[in-house]
Amino acid sequence: MVFSSLFFLFYFLPIVLVSYCVIPVRLRNLYLLLASLFFYAWGEGLYVLLMLFVTIVNYFFGMSFANKTATTRRRLLTLGIGIDLIPLLFYKYSAFFLENLGVLLKADYVLSLIPKDGIHLPLGISFFTFQAISYLIDTYKGSTPCQKNPINLGLYIAVFPQLIAGPIVRYHDISKEIETRRVTLDGFSLGVERFIVGLAKKVLLANPLGLMADAVFKMPANELSTAAVWLGAISYTLQIYYDFSGYSDMAIGLGRMFGFTFLENFNFPYISQSIQEFWRRWHISLSNWFRDYLYIPLGGNRKGPARTVVNLFLVFFLCGFWHGASWTFIFWGLFHGFFLALERGWWGQVLRRTPQFIRHVYVLLVVIVGWIFFRADTFGQGMDLVAILFGGQQMDLLPYNVFSRLNPLFYLTLSCAVICMAPTLQFLTDKVRKYQMAIPSQAAMIQPLIRLSGLSAIFTLSLASLASGVYNPFIYFRF
């Protein structure tokens, strides 16, 4: 079940919201947990038992840290994290390891161990595994008390707004809200507004851009021109941003409807002036997770320049590998790690003296090239597309499959996507607020009406798009 589906919008969400508001407060966590398990089981069936297993394991390990020696606590933490990682390693990475081992050893019997249909990847396993690990580490450190109520811990791991594709929520960020929270009219209305904005990002921007990106990336490289690859790469760059930030907006909005305050996950990453800044703005919950639970424990930048570079490459190798069991994802992670390491040294000094526009172009070029490998089916395809991107193939005309999609709707979508990737709407809102202070109060009352009309319009357009069947699953569902 996905947020941008008519079943979720008109059946699941209204029923859960109404029921949640009328049941006794003491039963709300249990009810929301059961609703979340149903939400997950709707698409994943018995794999919901895997998530329950992770919850039970972490409940008992979290409880076991009390009154133990430091050595025993460390051993329990290591064992708990190991058990958390076993399902992730099996479902997400076992086929990758077997495939590469078979190629390395030239052993067909190793390759035969991989099922013909592959190994099913349970939705959200990367996200709820990282949440479980962060809970264990935080309780081990004593930065947050262990949760003694298994229902409350289950709700933390399984709560449906952020279950499938994040943001990755730390237990200490919502521990108080799990125990007691209050749904207010202002909070609920802000949640609805945020959800509608996220839905529009996904349905009205990401989906149409995804059609163009798919058309380019599915074509043989020898049939593509430089213009076509640029068009596909830019479309995918915008698609993945609006797809994932749209999901995060919907998750944050749904959380507000139920009284949770999830932290922001995106902050206009494409206006960044460096790759360091990009990663402070892109998928913030994942960046912070790797920083706090891996980069800093490894020593961060406290052990000299050489060790800092090693730490950066290790973290971004794992960041790429977390996104998927493929050499394209690994290269994407190391590619970003390379530029982060450069910016720690001489390149960072040069960059700081460079005009702002040049810095911005540099970041966009690095990010776009990186996304090509992220989207490519193979490393070879990624290399071919990057070569064509920079003029490696002398073809001037756009292929028909690409040219046929250059209609007014695509141009409108692309223009809106480019405008909204910067805080343009926030800038206009601030201007309107300043204007309101200088006009009579009666005129200022029109602004909420305009806001409501705008939200109603984009919600209606989003529903019309969904009803027409123009729909893509969320990109990050497969991670």
Summary of the structure (lengths in Angstrom):
residues: 479
radius of gyration: 23.7
end to end distance: 16.0
largest distance: 79.7
contacts: 1512
relative contact order: 0.10
helix: 75%
strand: 0%
